[in-house]
Amino acid sequence: MRLLWLLASMIAGTLMTPLVLLAQEYPPDVTRGKVVYERHCLACHGPRGWGDGPNALILRIPPANFHRFNSYLKSDEELLRTIEYGVVYSPMHAWRGQLTDGEMQDVVAYIRLLSQQGR
């Protein structure tokens, strides 16, 4: 009888517990980040992240130089937020809707690599 009660309570407890499915998270991939960077970021930020891309000359506000100290100090979350939502009153527009979350994380990983290569 006790076994039956225990089994019934376990089943009831499992049915009462909401089922939460989490998306599998993949680690950021620098190689994929490089492809996205070259397609969408290189024109302004340049091939090595110095802010010297071909479009940089025509912009009123210069693109971020990822080798500058203040860029280097930004957290990954800050960089992701900038990519995702853009920067008000600057040519850096929002990429939300154009890039997936994974692509944005991959780009951040590649930007980190670029910023370390210049040091």
Secondary structure as UniProt FT lines:
FT   HELIX           2..16
FT   HELIX           30..40
FT   HELIX           42..45
FT   TURN            47..48
FT   TURN            54..55
FT   HELIX           56..58
FT   TURN            66..67
FT   HELIX           69..72
FT   HELIX           76..85
FT   TURN            88..89
FT   TURN            97..98
FT   HELIX           101..117
//
